[in-house]
Amino acid sequence: MHPSPAAGPKHTLIEHERMPVRILITDCPPSEDMLREAYLPVFEELRVSHLVRLCEPTYSTAPLDAAGVRVIDSYAFADGSAPSSEVVTAYRAFIDSLVSSAASSPSAVKPTVAVHCVSGIGRAPIFAVIPLIDAGLDRADAVEFVRRRRRGAFNRVQIAWIMDERDGLPPRDRRRTGGGVTGSFKMFSGSAATPGERAGSVVSMAPSVASSRGGGGGGSDRPRSSAGGFLGGLFGRKRQQ
């Protein structure tokens, strides 16, 4: 099952002045024609270098290959769930390598990675919240930061996993300070931050791009009931601690 082509893709750019990489959350292209018409122009404008597919491959990567966008399928995990610690470790290493390469280039431009699952509201936002947390944001703040920009992001299981340092999202090894995210993000902090980098943004440079701003949602890659009450309760408990 895919999003309806008539609805158009929803691209949400997650960027923060403390995060050394930009993550473009999107949905799964329903066809190769839509990939060419509504995704590649956005990828080109944002200088997307890699596309991470977190769901089953359903379209040819030939247009992406021709455009110089490398597709990564090795981080996929089940709809509505959270990634394994092995996937998280591999993803963090991948982000580290991109940041290190970008920091050593003359332009020192933040790399941009596109991530999609099916509808872009469950698995894909997790891959945006991880580098936010690794950049030093509080876990609850990082969840809220993404949810304000990607309507319906995360379900109860995924939020609980993000908030759980022991049995959920493992803390980043803070001993890694050279060359990785925790060491390289400073390379970008001296450049002027755009309003989007200070507060995050929703991409809107193409007619087919739909705006996504905050709100509740299901957090699976397919619509479910709202998790907003759970999130509010979670933050409430956090403030009481």
ABEGO torsion letter per residue (X at the ends): XBBBAAAEBBBBBBBBAABABBBBBBBBBABAAAAAAAAAAAAAAAGBABBBBABBBABBAAAAAAAGBBBBAAABBBBGBBBBAAAAAAAAAAAAAAAAAAAABAAGBBBBBBBBBAAGABAAAAAAAAAAAAAGBBAAAAAAAAAAABBGBEBAAAAAAAABAAABBBBBBAABABGBAAAAAAAAAABBBBAAAAAEBBBAABAABBBBBEEBEAGBABBBBBAAAAAAAAAAAAAAX
